[in-house]
């Protein structure tokens, strides 16, 4: 669902299901790519318990000038979900990329 928020930014809110099939709690980070100026505003990080699934609301915003350049309609983007590695400074344990769309209202 697309809506205008403060400073003229356009926001879409998504529900992403994170599933942890390991026997240890895991930290996940959600990023967005493929949309100029897009940023995850809410729900960027989550901790999921062992063998647990969790729905995560994620807000993605683009600045007004980026929304104007895109034009009204649905635009392709991708979510990058990163399972953090063990300890600080370690490489991600796993990364998944999922296609989605971002809607700019008329």
Buried (B, 14 or more C-beta within 10 A) or exposed (E): EBEEEEEEBBBBBBEBEBEBEBEEEBBBBBBBEBBEBBBBBEBBEBEBEEEBEBEBEBBBBBBEEBBEEBEEEEBEBEBBBBBBBEEEEEEEBEEEEEEBEBBBEE
